[in-house]
């Protein structure tokens, strides 16, 4: 093809970044098609950065390819260790999110089409599911049994409380987005449509706090059952579908948020040894 | 020369089959010039190192997608320069190298043995700003947007500088 070859001095200057732009451009074009000059250039390039990069290539190509959720998170600029932890969260799987969307969508649909008392019952159902969805999500987000990375997490040189917080926040955020979207479809969209927000936060934090003593799954069941009993009895007594979500219920939710936050900040140390098994 | 190109093609096919030794051979051949060429476009050596690493990880994963059209080095460069731009987009620190405006003596020209044609002279007479834009858009084959990210200037500036550079070079060659 070509018989022209770059002078060793030019190659050395180019490797040092000392060659002027015009000749560097000309050399670069030549290097694309001349393996002899590429080989000659290679001997003038420092070995240390190439060795470091090669080590990185080896590690990256031996490790399994990240899954879809993880790749999306990485693309969005999430740090790789956090992305891996989030991607392993059971309650952030597509099937889980789909189940939540279906349950809320069904309740919202029923509230739209059911006549009279049926619509009230459907609205009650919607608020209850929306408030409890993050609790269920957090229960499945960490702890023995459900989390495939639980044992790895306990052994990892990382604060378990950080894992708990990162995952809980991600679960809470996705739950709130799904519930918020479903709430828009409710008939007569008003304050009642977002009345689940504070209870959801309060119940979720209470679950996390209780999980420092008992298994997360048990904590979630205790919280959900207690709250369901209270909400159902208040609703029945006042014959008002959103009775449990009026100012009394909202205040209680705020109290739960504050108390849980305080207790949680004092109980952090428990998470260092893993959650109660 | 053609034999070598075929060698690259064969290495790439082996890499697509999961041959780690072939990847290493490919790295030995192409990582050095890639490192130097990227270094001329980014003054952060750590970043360049990461981009070289990213590029060969992408080669490992995407070797099956190489269709044998065009030369392997050009394919690798296409991946490398785009990875660099991706990184610069994420951390838009002013890491763009200022083009050294070295004036070479007549002896330098003779010593280095590089022939300087009319085109080289015309390119050499451009200001460093215009030359950088010409290099990114014409020689590196980047889009206006990619060139803007690489050089750390707005897209509109890339367009006006490219137009001015073309005008000046046309004048110099006329």
Interface residues (C-beta under 8 A of the other chain):
Chain A: X1 X2 X7 X9 X10 X13 X14 X15 X17 X18 X20 X21 X22 X23 X24 X25 X26 X28 X29 X31 X32 X33 X34 X35 X38 X39 X41 X42 X45 X49 X50 X52 X53 X54 X56 X57 X60 X61 X65 X77
Chain B: X1 X2 X4 X5 X8 X20 X23 X24 X27 X28 X29 X30 X31 X32 X33 X35 X36 X37 X39 X40 X45 X48 X49 X50 X52 X53 X56 X57 X60 X61 X71 X73 X74 X77 X90 X97 X99 X100 X102 X104 X111 X112 X113 X114 X116 X120 X123 X124 X128 X131 X132 X135 X139
